[in-house]
Amino acid sequence: MAGSRLGKRRLQAVMAACRPDKLDPARIDADPKRNAALRAALREARAAMVPEGYIQRAVQLAAQGITEPSFPEYDTDWDSDAYLTVAGQNSNNSIRVPNGFFDVLERGGDWELRRRTDRKVSKRLPAEDLWNEIAYAAWACADPGVQYDTTINEWHTCPEDGRINASNPCSEYMFLDDTACNLASINLVKFLRADGTFDVAGYRHACRLWTYGARDQRADGGVPEPAPSPSEAGTIAPSASATPIWARC
Protein backbone atom coordinates (compact mmCIF):
# COMPACT_ATOMS: atom_id res chain seq x y z
CA MET A 1 0.00 0.00 0.00
CA ALA A 2 2.83 2.40 0.82
CA GLY A 3 4.48 1.36 -2.42
CA SER A 4 1.39 2.23 -4.44
CA ARG A 5 1.24 5.71 -2.92
CA LEU A 6 4.95 6.34 -3.37
CA GLY A 7 4.86 4.99 -6.92
CA LYS A 8 1.96 7.20 -7.92
CA ARG A 9 3.56 10.27 -6.34
CA ARG A 10 6.83 9.72 -8.20
CA LEU A 11 5.11 9.02 -11.51
CA GLN A 12 3.05 12.19 -11.11
CA ALA A 13 6.28 14.10 -10.55
CA VAL A 14 7.80 12.59 -13.71
CA MET A 15 4.80 13.55 -15.81
CA ALA A 16 4.66 17.04 -14.32
CA ALA A 17 8.36 17.53 -15.07
CA CYS A 18 7.63 16.92 -18.74
CA ARG A 19 5.94 20.35 -18.69
CA PRO A 20 8.83 22.46 -17.37
CA ASP A 21 7.67 25.87 -18.56
CA LYS A 22 5.30 27.43 -16.04
CA LEU A 23 4.67 30.34 -18.38
CA ASP A 24 3.68 27.93 -21.14
CA PRO A 25 2.17 24.84 -19.43
CA ALA A 26 1.11 23.40 -22.76
CA ARG A 27 4.72 22.98 -23.91
CA ILE A 28 5.97 19.43 -23.48
CA ASP A 29 9.59 18.38 -23.23
CA ALA A 30 9.92 14.64 -22.58
CA ASP A 31 13.62 14.45 -23.39
CA PRO A 32 15.68 14.13 -20.18
CA LYS A 33 18.81 15.21 -22.06
CA ARG A 34 17.35 18.70 -22.46
CA ASN A 35 14.96 18.78 -19.50
CA ALA A 36 16.84 19.09 -16.19
CA ALA A 37 13.63 18.88 -14.14
CA LEU A 38 12.73 15.61 -15.84
CA ARG A 39 16.21 14.20 -15.18
CA ALA A 40 15.81 14.97 -11.49
CA ALA A 41 12.32 13.43 -11.37
CA LEU A 42 13.62 10.29 -13.08
CA ARG A 43 16.45 9.98 -10.54
CA GLU A 44 14.01 10.32 -7.64
CA ALA A 45 11.64 7.74 -9.13
CA ARG A 46 14.44 5.24 -9.63
CA ALA A 47 15.79 5.88 -6.14
CA ALA A 48 12.31 5.07 -4.81
CA MET A 49 12.51 1.71 -6.65
CA VAL A 50 9.67 2.50 -9.04
CA PRO A 51 9.89 -0.14 -11.81
CA GLU A 52 11.61 1.17 -14.92
CA GLY A 53 8.75 0.08 -17.14
CA TYR A 54 6.34 2.29 -15.18
CA ILE A 55 8.73 5.24 -15.41
CA GLN A 56 9.16 4.95 -19.17
CA ARG A 57 5.44 4.53 -19.63
CA ALA A 58 4.82 7.72 -17.66
CA VAL A 59 7.24 9.62 -19.89
CA GLN A 60 5.56 8.26 -23.03
CA LEU A 61 2.12 9.22 -21.78
CA ALA A 62 3.31 12.70 -20.86
CA ALA A 63 4.76 13.11 -24.35
CA GLN A 64 1.28 12.35 -25.71
CA GLY A 65 -0.23 15.13 -23.61
CA ILE A 66 -1.59 13.04 -20.74
CA THR A 67 -1.12 14.74 -17.37
CA GLU A 68 -2.19 12.11 -14.85
CA PRO A 69 -0.88 8.53 -14.53
CA SER A 70 -3.32 5.65 -14.41
CA PHE A 71 -1.83 3.99 -11.36
CA PRO A 72 -3.82 2.21 -8.62
CA GLU A 73 -3.40 3.57 -5.12
CA TYR A 74 -4.33 1.38 -2.15
CA ASP A 75 -5.15 2.04 1.49
CA THR A 76 -5.70 -0.03 4.63
CA ASP A 77 -9.49 -0.01 4.54
CA TRP A 78 -10.78 -3.57 4.99
CA ASP A 79 -13.23 -3.01 2.12
CA SER A 80 -10.66 -1.61 -0.28
CA ASP A 81 -9.17 -3.27 -3.34
CA ALA A 82 -5.85 -3.76 -1.54
CA TYR A 83 -7.11 -6.72 0.46
CA LEU A 84 -8.52 -8.33 -2.68
CA THR A 85 -5.00 -8.53 -4.11
CA VAL A 86 -3.33 -10.45 -1.27
CA ALA A 87 -5.78 -13.15 -0.21
CA GLY A 88 -3.48 -15.91 -1.36
CA GLN A 89 -0.54 -14.39 0.44
CA ASN A 90 -2.14 -13.71 3.81
CA SER A 91 -4.54 -16.57 4.29
CA ASN A 92 -5.02 -20.30 4.05
CA ASN A 93 -8.18 -21.08 2.14
CA SER A 94 -9.87 -24.37 2.98
CA ILE A 95 -13.00 -26.17 1.91
CA ARG A 96 -15.04 -28.59 4.01
CA VAL A 97 -16.16 -31.73 2.16
CA PRO A 98 -18.59 -34.23 3.75
CA ASN A 99 -18.88 -37.87 2.74
CA GLY A 100 -22.19 -37.06 1.09
CA PHE A 101 -20.34 -35.13 -1.58
CA PHE A 102 -18.27 -38.17 -2.51
CA ASP A 103 -21.42 -40.30 -2.72
CA VAL A 104 -22.82 -37.84 -5.24
CA LEU A 105 -19.47 -37.71 -7.02
CA GLU A 106 -19.37 -41.49 -7.45
CA ARG A 107 -22.89 -41.44 -8.90
CA GLY A 108 -22.00 -38.64 -11.30
CA GLY A 109 -24.75 -36.50 -9.82
CA ASP A 110 -25.22 -32.81 -9.04
CA TRP A 111 -24.17 -31.24 -5.77
CA GLU A 112 -26.57 -28.82 -4.12
CA LEU A 113 -25.26 -25.47 -2.92
CA ARG A 114 -27.36 -24.23 -0.01
CA ARG A 115 -27.73 -20.74 1.37
CA ARG A 116 -26.46 -20.18 4.89
CA THR A 117 -29.48 -18.07 5.78
CA ASP A 118 -32.34 -20.51 5.23
CA ARG A 119 -30.54 -23.69 4.03
CA LYS A 120 -32.58 -23.73 0.82
CA VAL A 121 -30.95 -24.88 -2.42
CA SER A 122 -29.42 -21.93 -4.25
CA LYS A 123 -27.72 -23.76 -7.13
CA ARG A 124 -26.84 -27.21 -8.42
CA LEU A 125 -23.48 -28.05 -9.95
CA PRO A 126 -22.06 -31.27 -11.41
CA ALA A 127 -20.08 -32.78 -8.54
CA GLU A 128 -17.35 -33.93 -10.91
CA ASP A 129 -16.83 -30.41 -12.31
CA LEU A 130 -16.67 -28.94 -8.82
CA TRP A 131 -14.19 -31.57 -7.64
CA ASN A 132 -12.00 -31.02 -10.72
CA GLU A 133 -11.95 -27.28 -10.04
CA ILE A 134 -10.92 -27.88 -6.43
CA ALA A 135 -8.16 -30.27 -7.51
CA TYR A 136 -6.85 -27.90 -10.19
CA ALA A 137 -6.83 -24.90 -7.86
CA ALA A 138 -4.94 -26.87 -5.20
CA TRP A 139 -2.42 -27.99 -7.82
CA ALA A 140 -1.99 -24.49 -9.26
CA CYS A 141 -1.64 -22.46 -6.06
CA ALA A 142 -1.81 -24.86 -3.07
CA ASP A 143 -5.29 -23.66 -2.11
CA PRO A 144 -7.84 -24.73 -1.14
CA GLY A 145 -6.91 -27.25 1.49
CA VAL A 146 -9.54 -29.98 1.92
CA GLN A 147 -11.04 -30.86 5.29
CA TYR A 148 -12.90 -34.17 5.19
CA ASP A 149 -15.67 -33.01 7.45
CA THR A 150 -17.44 -36.30 8.17
CA THR A 151 -14.27 -38.27 8.83
CA ILE A 152 -12.65 -35.62 10.99
CA ASN A 153 -15.72 -35.43 13.23
CA GLU A 154 -15.91 -39.22 13.45
CA TRP A 155 -12.36 -39.14 14.79
CA HIS A 156 -13.08 -36.21 17.14
CA THR A 157 -11.09 -36.66 20.38
CA CYS A 158 -13.12 -34.08 22.33
CA PRO A 159 -16.71 -34.50 21.05
CA GLU A 160 -18.26 -33.06 24.22
CA ASP A 161 -16.84 -29.66 23.29
CA GLY A 162 -18.87 -29.56 20.08
CA ARG A 163 -18.31 -30.49 16.46
CA ILE A 164 -15.25 -29.50 14.48
CA ASN A 165 -16.34 -26.75 12.12
CA ALA A 166 -13.01 -25.87 10.55
CA SER A 167 -9.29 -26.22 10.90
CA ASN A 168 -6.67 -23.58 11.49
CA PRO A 169 -3.62 -24.07 9.25
CA CYS A 170 -1.71 -26.28 11.70
CA SER A 171 -4.71 -27.94 13.39
CA GLU A 172 -3.44 -27.74 16.98
CA TYR A 173 -6.90 -27.00 18.39
CA MET A 174 -9.30 -28.48 15.89
CA PHE A 175 -12.41 -28.22 18.04
CA LEU A 176 -11.96 -24.55 19.06
CA ASP A 177 -13.48 -22.03 16.67
CA ASP A 178 -11.64 -18.88 15.66
CA THR A 179 -8.18 -20.16 16.52
CA ALA A 180 -5.05 -19.66 14.52
CA CYS A 181 -1.39 -20.55 14.32
CA ASN A 182 1.09 -17.70 14.19
CA LEU A 183 4.51 -18.53 12.86
CA ALA A 184 7.74 -16.62 13.27
CA SER A 185 11.35 -17.38 12.39
CA ILE A 186 14.46 -16.42 14.32
CA ASN A 187 17.91 -16.37 12.76
CA LEU A 188 19.95 -18.43 15.23
CA VAL A 189 23.24 -17.32 13.67
CA LYS A 190 22.58 -13.83 15.01
CA PHE A 191 22.94 -15.22 18.54
CA LEU A 192 26.27 -16.88 17.86
CA ARG A 193 29.11 -14.99 19.53
CA ALA A 194 32.53 -14.47 18.01
CA ASP A 195 34.03 -17.06 20.36
CA GLY A 196 31.56 -19.70 19.17
CA THR A 197 29.28 -19.63 22.24
CA PHE A 198 25.54 -19.08 22.01
CA ASP A 199 23.78 -16.05 23.53
CA VAL A 200 21.11 -17.96 25.48
CA ALA A 201 19.80 -14.91 27.33
CA GLY A 202 19.38 -12.94 24.11
CA TYR A 203 17.69 -15.90 22.45
CA ARG A 204 15.25 -16.27 25.34
CA HIS A 205 14.46 -12.59 25.21
CA ALA A 206 13.82 -12.73 21.44
CA CYS A 207 11.52 -15.75 21.80
CA ARG A 208 9.62 -14.10 24.63
CA LEU A 209 9.27 -10.85 22.68
CA TRP A 210 8.01 -12.55 19.52
CA THR A 211 5.59 -14.74 21.48
CA TYR A 212 3.94 -11.62 22.84
CA GLY A 213 4.06 -9.94 19.44
CA ALA A 214 2.51 -12.87 17.61
CA ARG A 215 -0.18 -13.23 20.23
CA ASP A 216 -1.10 -9.56 20.14
CA GLN A 217 -1.16 -9.60 16.36
CA ARG A 218 -3.61 -12.48 16.33
CA ALA A 219 -5.80 -11.13 19.11
CA ASP A 220 -5.53 -7.52 17.91
CA GLY A 221 -4.19 -6.54 21.32
CA GLY A 222 -7.33 -7.79 23.06
CA VAL A 223 -5.70 -10.30 25.41
CA PRO A 224 -3.80 -8.40 28.14
CA GLU A 225 -0.96 -10.31 29.71
CA PRO A 226 -0.02 -9.90 33.39
CA ALA A 227 3.26 -8.13 33.95
CA PRO A 228 6.09 -10.49 34.96
CA SER A 229 7.46 -10.25 38.46
CA PRO A 230 10.89 -8.61 38.91
CA SER A 231 12.47 -12.02 39.28
CA GLU A 232 10.95 -13.15 35.98
CA ALA A 233 11.66 -10.05 33.92
CA GLY A 234 14.21 -10.77 31.23
CA THR A 235 14.70 -14.39 32.27
CA ILE A 236 11.51 -16.14 31.14
CA ALA A 237 12.32 -18.95 28.76
CA PRO A 238 9.96 -19.65 25.83
CA SER A 239 8.68 -22.77 27.57
CA ALA A 240 7.37 -20.62 30.44
CA SER A 241 4.43 -19.54 28.27
CA ALA A 242 2.65 -22.83 28.73
CA THR A 243 -0.62 -21.81 27.09
CA PRO A 244 -0.11 -21.55 23.31
CA ILE A 245 -0.96 -18.15 21.92
CA TRP A 246 -3.55 -19.53 19.52
CA ALA A 247 -5.45 -21.21 22.35
CA ARG A 248 -6.15 -17.89 24.03
CA CYS A 249 -7.90 -16.26 21.10
Contacts in CASP RR format, 6 or more apart in sequence:
PFRMAT RR
TARGET T0000
AUTHOR 0000-0000-0000
METHOD contacts of the structure
MODEL  1
MAGSRLGKRRLQAVMAACRPDKLDPARIDADPKRNAALRAALREARAAMV
PEGYIQRAVQLAAQGITEPSFPEYDTDWDSDAYLTVAGQNSNNSIRVPNG
FFDVLERGGDWELRRRTDRKVSKRLPAEDLWNEIAYAAWACADPGVQYDT
TINEWHTCPEDGRINASNPCSEYMFLDDTACNLASINLVKFLRADGTFDV
AGYRHACRLWTYGARDQRADGGVPEPAPSPSEAGTIAPSASATPIWARC
1 74 0 8 1.000
1 75 0 8 1.000
1 76 0 8 1.000
1 82 0 8 1.000
4 71 0 8 1.000
4 72 0 8 1.000
4 73 0 8 1.000
4 74 0 8 1.000
4 82 0 8 1.000
5 73 0 8 1.000
5 74 0 8 1.000
6 48 0 8 1.000
6 50 0 8 1.000
7 45 0 8 1.000
7 48 0 8 1.000
7 50 0 8 1.000
7 54 0 8 1.000
7 71 0 8 1.000
8 69 0 8 1.000
8 71 0 8 1.000
8 73 0 8 1.000
10 41 0 8 1.000
10 44 0 8 1.000
10 45 0 8 1.000
10 48 0 8 1.000
10 50 0 8 1.000
11 45 0 8 1.000
11 50 0 8 1.000
11 54 0 8 1.000
11 55 0 8 1.000
11 58 0 8 1.000
11 69 0 8 1.000
11 71 0 8 1.000
12 68 0 8 1.000
12 69 0 8 1.000
13 41 0 8 1.000
13 44 0 8 1.000
13 45 0 8 1.000
14 38 0 8 1.000
14 41 0 8 1.000
14 42 0 8 1.000
14 45 0 8 1.000
14 55 0 8 1.000
14 58 0 8 1.000
14 59 0 8 1.000
14 62 0 8 1.000
15 58 0 8 1.000
15 59 0 8 1.000
15 61 0 8 1.000
15 62 0 8 1.000
15 66 0 8 1.000
15 67 0 8 1.000
15 68 0 8 1.000
15 69 0 8 1.000
16 41 0 8 1.000
16 67 0 8 1.000
17 35 0 8 1.000
17 37 0 8 1.000
17 38 0 8 1.000
17 40 0 8 1.000
17 41 0 8 1.000
18 28 0 8 1.000
18 29 0 8 1.000
18 30 0 8 1.000
18 35 0 8 1.000
18 38 0 8 1.000
18 59 0 8 1.000
18 62 0 8 1.000
18 63 0 8 1.000
19 25 0 8 1.000
19 26 0 8 1.000
19 27 0 8 1.000
19 28 0 8 1.000
19 29 0 8 1.000
19 62 0 8 1.000
19 67 0 8 1.000
20 27 0 8 1.000
20 29 0 8 1.000
20 35 0 8 1.000
20 36 0 8 1.000
20 37 0 8 1.000
20 38 0 8 1.000
21 27 0 8 1.000
21 29 0 8 1.000
28 62 0 8 1.000
28 63 0 8 1.000
28 65 0 8 1.000
29 35 0 8 1.000
29 38 0 8 1.000
30 38 0 8 1.000
30 59 0 8 1.000
30 60 0 8 1.000
30 62 0 8 1.000
30 63 0 8 1.000
31 38 0 8 1.000
32 38 0 8 1.000
32 39 0 8 1.000
32 42 0 8 1.000
32 59 0 8 1.000
38 59 0 8 1.000
42 55 0 8 1.000
42 59 0 8 1.000
45 55 0 8 1.000
46 52 0 8 1.000
46 55 0 8 1.000
54 71 0 8 1.000
58 69 0 8 1.000
61 69 0 8 1.000
72 81 0 8 1.000
74 80 0 8 1.000
74 81 0 8 1.000
74 82 0 8 1.000
74 85 0 8 1.000
75 82 0 8 1.000
76 82 0 8 1.000
87 93 0 8 1.000
88 141 0 8 1.000
88 143 0 8 1.000
92 143 0 8 1.000
92 145 0 8 1.000
92 169 0 8 1.000
93 143 0 8 1.000
93 144 0 8 1.000
93 145 0 8 1.000
94 143 0 8 1.000
94 144 0 8 1.000
94 145 0 8 1.000
94 146 0 8 1.000
94 147 0 8 1.000
94 166 0 8 1.000
94 167 0 8 1.000
95 134 0 8 1.000
95 144 0 8 1.000
95 145 0 8 1.000
95 146 0 8 1.000
95 147 0 8 1.000
96 147 0 8 1.000
96 149 0 8 1.000
96 165 0 8 1.000
96 166 0 8 1.000
97 146 0 8 1.000
97 147 0 8 1.000
97 148 0 8 1.000
97 149 0 8 1.000
98 148 0 8 1.000
98 149 0 8 1.000
98 150 0 8 1.000
99 148 0 8 1.000
99 150 0 8 1.000
99 151 0 8 1.000
100 150 0 8 1.000
101 111 0 8 1.000
101 127 0 8 1.000
101 131 0 8 1.000
104 110 0 8 1.000
104 111 0 8 1.000
104 127 0 8 1.000
105 111 0 8 1.000
105 127 0 8 1.000
105 128 0 8 1.000
105 131 0 8 1.000
108 126 0 8 1.000
108 127 0 8 1.000
108 128 0 8 1.000
109 126 0 8 1.000
109 127 0 8 1.000
109 128 0 8 1.000
110 124 0 8 1.000
110 125 0 8 1.000
110 126 0 8 1.000
110 127 0 8 1.000
111 124 0 8 1.000
111 125 0 8 1.000
111 126 0 8 1.000
111 127 0 8 1.000
111 130 0 8 1.000
112 121 0 8 1.000
112 123 0 8 1.000
112 124 0 8 1.000
113 121 0 8 1.000
113 122 0 8 1.000
113 123 0 8 1.000
113 124 0 8 1.000
113 125 0 8 1.000
114 120 0 8 1.000
114 121 0 8 1.000
114 122 0 8 1.000
115 122 0 8 1.000
134 144 0 8 1.000
134 146 0 8 1.000
137 143 0 8 1.000
137 144 0 8 1.000
138 144 0 8 1.000
138 145 0 8 1.000
138 146 0 8 1.000
147 166 0 8 1.000
147 167 0 8 1.000
149 164 0 8 1.000
152 164 0 8 1.000
152 167 0 8 1.000
152 174 0 8 1.000
153 159 0 8 1.000
153 163 0 8 1.000
153 164 0 8 1.000
156 162 0 8 1.000
156 163 0 8 1.000
156 164 0 8 1.000
156 174 0 8 1.000
156 175 0 8 1.000
157 175 0 8 1.000
158 175 0 8 1.000
161 175 0 8 1.000
161 176 0 8 1.000
162 175 0 8 1.000
163 175 0 8 1.000
164 174 0 8 1.000
164 175 0 8 1.000
165 177 0 8 1.000
166 177 0 8 1.000
167 174 0 8 1.000
168 179 0 8 1.000
168 180 0 8 1.000
168 181 0 8 1.000
168 246 0 8 1.000
169 180 0 8 1.000
169 181 0 8 1.000
170 181 0 8 1.000
172 179 0 8 1.000
172 181 0 8 1.000
172 244 0 8 1.000
172 246 0 8 1.000
172 247 0 8 1.000
173 179 0 8 1.000
173 244 0 8 1.000
173 246 0 8 1.000
173 247 0 8 1.000
176 247 0 8 1.000
178 249 0 8 1.000
179 246 0 8 1.000
179 247 0 8 1.000
179 249 0 8 1.000
180 218 0 8 1.000
180 246 0 8 1.000
180 249 0 8 1.000
181 246 0 8 1.000
182 214 0 8 1.000
182 215 0 8 1.000
182 217 0 8 1.000
182 218 0 8 1.000
182 245 0 8 1.000
182 246 0 8 1.000
183 214 0 8 1.000
184 210 0 8 1.000
184 214 0 8 1.000
186 203 0 8 1.000
186 206 0 8 1.000
186 207 0 8 1.000
186 210 0 8 1.000
188 203 0 8 1.000
191 198 0 8 1.000
191 199 0 8 1.000
191 200 0 8 1.000
191 202 0 8 1.000
191 203 0 8 1.000
191 206 0 8 1.000
192 198 0 8 1.000
192 199 0 8 1.000
193 199 0 8 1.000
201 234 0 8 1.000
201 235 0 8 1.000
204 234 0 8 1.000
204 235 0 8 1.000
204 236 0 8 1.000
204 237 0 8 1.000
204 238 0 8 1.000
205 234 0 8 1.000
207 237 0 8 1.000
207 238 0 8 1.000
208 234 0 8 1.000
208 236 0 8 1.000
208 237 0 8 1.000
208 238 0 8 1.000
208 240 0 8 1.000
208 241 0 8 1.000
211 238 0 8 1.000
211 241 0 8 1.000
211 245 0 8 1.000
212 225 0 8 1.000
214 245 0 8 1.000
215 223 0 8 1.000
215 225 0 8 1.000
215 245 0 8 1.000
215 248 0 8 1.000
216 222 0 8 1.000
216 223 0 8 1.000
218 245 0 8 1.000
218 246 0 8 1.000
218 249 0 8 1.000
219 248 0 8 1.000
219 249 0 8 1.000
223 248 0 8 1.000
223 249 0 8 1.000
228 234 0 8 1.000
228 236 0 8 1.000
232 240 0 8 1.000
END
